[in-house]
Amino acid sequence: MIYKKREKPYKLLILDYLKNRIKFSQENWNEYQNQVKGYQDGECFFDTLTVTLSNDCLVLNDLPLAIGSTDFQIDALIITAQEILLYEVKNYGGEYTYNDGFLVSIPS
């Protein structure tokens, strides 16, 4: 059960508003594209997977937390009767393998 729905990130909202009002530098345009890709192709896609969960669980998306003066966010926290699962969603292009605790890019 989705308890907290995902919202579009504040930074992406601002960039969406600005993209039609000013000319982005190449660096700003790349940042905008990365934000869109991470949100739509990463986090929103992950949400399509969690919405189909059939067991009793709570899904908390975009959970904001703070420790001292450091603010951070958990992309998805799934709470079941047996465990708590924490997910940090990344959306990298290309092919990767997981070796010794690291993601390693496979050259094409």
N, C-alpha and C positions, 0 to 999 in steps of 0.2 A: 504494500500500500504506500503510495507516494504521500508523505506527510508534509513535505516542504518542496514545492515546485521550484524549478530553476528559473531564474530571471536573467535577462540579458545583462552582461556586466556593464557597470557604470562607464568604464573607459570606452567600451564599444559603442554605447549610446552616444557619448560625446563625439566620437569620431564619425558616427553616422550623421549626426547633425552638421558637423563641419564639412564633410566631404562635398556637399552640394553648395557650400557657401564660400569656400576658399580653395585655392589650388594647392594641393599637397605636394611637398617635396617628395622625391623618390623614397627617402627614408621613412617619412610619415605614411606614404602609400603602402610601403612594405609592412609597416607596423599594423596598419588598418587591415590589410589582407591576412596577416597572421592572426589577428584578433577574431576576424570573421571565421577563418578556417578552424581555429581552436574551439570556438563556441558552437558553430553549426556542425562541422564534421567530426568534432571530438565529443564535447559535452552533450549536445543534443542527441547525437547518435547513441551515446552511452545510455541516455534516458530511455530510448526505444527498447533497450535490452532490459532495463530494470522494471519497466512497466509490465513486462510479461512474467515477472516472478510470481510463482504460484503458492509459495509457502507464506506463513504468517510472518511478516517483517515490516519494519518501518524504514522508509527511504528518505533521508534528509539530504537535499541538494544544496550546494552553495552555502555551507554552514560557516558563518563568520565567527572567528575566535580571536582572542588576544591574550598574549602572555607579556606582562609588563607593558612596554610601549611598542611591542611588535604585533601588528595585526596580520592575520593570515586567514585563509579559507580552505576548507576541505571540500573537494568537488562533490563527493558522494559518501555518505555514511549509511550503511545498512545495518540495522539492529534486528537480530533474531533472538529467540529464547536461548540459543546456545552460544552465540558469538556476536561480536561487533566487527564489521568489515569496513575498512577505510580504503577509498579509491581516490587516487590522484590521476586524472585523465590527461593524457598527452596525445597529440596528433602529429606524428612525424611522417613525412613522405618517404617512400622507398621501402626497401626490405631490410629487416634487422633480425639478429639472433641474440639470444640472451646467454652470455658466457661469463661465468665466475662473478655474477652480481652486476654485470654491465651490459647495456645494450650496445651491440656492435653493428655498424652499417655493413651490409653486404654490397660490394661494388657491382655495378651493373655492366 
